[in-house]
């Protein structure tokens, strides 16, 4: 298991290795998808009562940190 932050972890045995929140079966991707369609933090917290507001902030920070990296697109034949 790798700790990305104190709230985000990656474990190849959980959720196919996707980043998860505090070892729960809730992926960062799930929370980002809810936010991307306009769900409020309050609605997300209502749907996932085991989460805290800080978990949502951690997901956003995780996504921002990914965008700081450089990416290269390569074409394969």
C-alpha positions as CSV (number, residue, x, y, z in Angstrom):
1,X,0.0,0.0,0.0
2,X,1.2,3.5,-0.9
3,X,0.1,6.6,1.0
4,X,-0.3,9.4,-1.5
5,X,-1.5,11.8,1.2
6,X,-2.8,11.1,4.7
7,X,-6.2,10.6,3.1
8,X,-5.4,9.1,-0.3
9,X,-3.9,5.6,-0.6
10,X,-3.3,3.1,-3.4
11,X,-3.4,-0.6,-2.8
12,X,-3.3,-3.0,-5.7
13,X,-5.6,-5.3,-3.8
14,X,-8.4,-2.7,-3.4
15,X,-10.5,-1.2,-6.3
16,X,-8.0,-2.6,-8.9
17,X,-5.3,-0.2,-7.6
18,X,-7.2,3.0,-8.1
19,X,-6.6,5.7,-5.6
20,X,-9.0,5.4,-2.7
21,X,-10.0,7.6,0.3
22,X,-8.8,6.4,3.7
23,X,-8.8,2.7,2.8
24,X,-12.5,2.8,2.1
25,X,-14.0,1.3,-1.1
26,X,-14.6,4.8,-2.4
27,X,-12.3,5.9,-5.2
28,X,-11.0,9.4,-5.8
29,X,-12.4,9.0,-9.3
30,X,-16.0,8.5,-7.9
31,X,-15.8,11.7,-5.9
32,X,-14.4,13.7,-8.8
33,X,-17.1,12.4,-11.1
34,X,-19.8,13.5,-8.7
35,X,-18.2,17.0,-8.5
36,X,-17.8,17.2,-12.3
37,X,-21.6,16.8,-12.8
38,X,-22.4,19.5,-10.3
39,X,-23.1,17.5,-7.1
40,X,-22.6,19.6,-4.0
41,X,-20.2,18.6,-1.3
42,X,-23.2,18.3,1.1
43,X,-24.9,15.8,-1.3
44,X,-21.8,13.7,-1.6
45,X,-21.4,13.6,2.1
46,X,-25.0,12.6,2.5
47,X,-24.5,9.8,0.0
48,X,-21.3,8.7,1.6
49,X,-21.7,9.4,5.4
50,X,-18.3,7.9,6.2
51,X,-16.6,10.7,4.3
52,X,-15.5,14.0,5.7
53,X,-15.2,17.4,3.9
54,X,-11.5,17.1,4.1
55,X,-11.7,13.9,2.0
56,X,-13.3,15.8,-0.8
57,X,-10.7,18.5,-0.6
58,X,-8.0,15.8,-0.7
59,X,-9.5,14.4,-3.9
60,X,-9.4,17.8,-5.5
61,X,-5.8,18.4,-4.4
62,X,-4.9,14.9,-5.7
63,X,-6.3,15.9,-9.1
64,X,-4.5,19.2,-9.1
65,X,-1.2,17.6,-8.2
66,X,-1.6,15.2,-11.2
67,X,-2.1,18.2,-13.5
68,X,1.3,19.6,-12.4
69,X,3.0,16.7,-14.2
70,X,4.2,16.8,-17.8
71,X,2.5,14.4,-20.2
72,X,3.7,13.1,-23.6
73,X,1.4,11.6,-26.2
74,X,3.0,8.9,-28.3
75,X,1.4,7.3,-31.4
76,X,1.7,3.5,-31.7
77,X,1.3,1.7,-35.0
